Amino acid sequence: MEFESRREASPEAEEERYDVFVQWRRGKPHEYAETINASDPEMAFLLARRNVDLRSEPLSIWVAPRSSMVQSELGDSTLRPSTDRSYRSVAHYAHGGDYGSEEAAEEAAEEAGQ
């Protein structure tokens, strides 16, 4: 595989942590596989490919620098499911979707809002 940017690895280069995600089957999501320390993205990809190939034949490998990932805070209230279940009310389906006229549709919408 060729990469657009080629950088010479220097002995002074600091290693960065990269997370590796693998897709094992078509239609399935990528799953976390491992964390790799590497001096650049190309080296991280090569190490990930070598380590993953030892176990099986993946369809796809993603390598992302951990420093670029964003994580939610523990207890983040925006991640809670909605408690609004009004869509489950029978009032929304009382006329079976066939209102016959605009007036009937407006009446049904008003009843559902109460």
Beta strands, then each sheet from edge to edge (+ up, - down):
strand 1: 16-23
strand 2: 31-38
strand 3: 60-65
sheet 1: 2+ 1- 3+
end
